[in-house]
Amino acid sequence: LQTWLVRAAPDEAESAGGLMVATFQVAIALGAVFGGLLVDHAGVASAFVYCGIATLLAALVAVLMGPKRAG
C-alpha cells in the first residue's frame, strides 16, 4: 500500500503516509466500537458470524476488482 501511495503521489509521500496511518487508526477505532456494540446487543457468537461474512465479502471484492490477467 505504501508503494502504491508513493507512486500515486510522489511529491506528497509524507502527507500520503500520514493519511494512510490516520485511516488505519480510524478503521481500528470504528471496528472496536462496532464490535463492542455488536457483542453487547447480539452476543459473542454474532461477532464471529459478522467477521465471517465480512471476510467473505472482502475476498469477493478482491477477486472481482483485482488485477486482470491476459488470457
Helices and strands as residue ranges (DSSP letters): H 2-8, G 10-12, H 13-42, H 44-65
